């Protein structure tokens, strides 16, 4: 993950916690610094997925922010696999 990702959204903030050989792991926090879950590679589906903490509730806006971040991660992964920078 050599490129800069937008990680500060209206409802949530993503913080990278681990770099693996081909992927990264990000914790997802509320603006009040409460942990909501993590975003990491899910090999069975061959994509980044969100793994929520127990008893979390998400609004449409919050889910949209998380989805946008996952789309960025998937775009970067595709670029890295194809060697493209577009």
Secondary structure, DSSP 4 states (H G I P E B T S, - for coil): --S----B-SSEEEEEEEE-SS-EEEEEEETT--EEEEEEEETTTTEEEEEEPTT----HHHHHHHHHHHHHHHHHHHHHHHT---
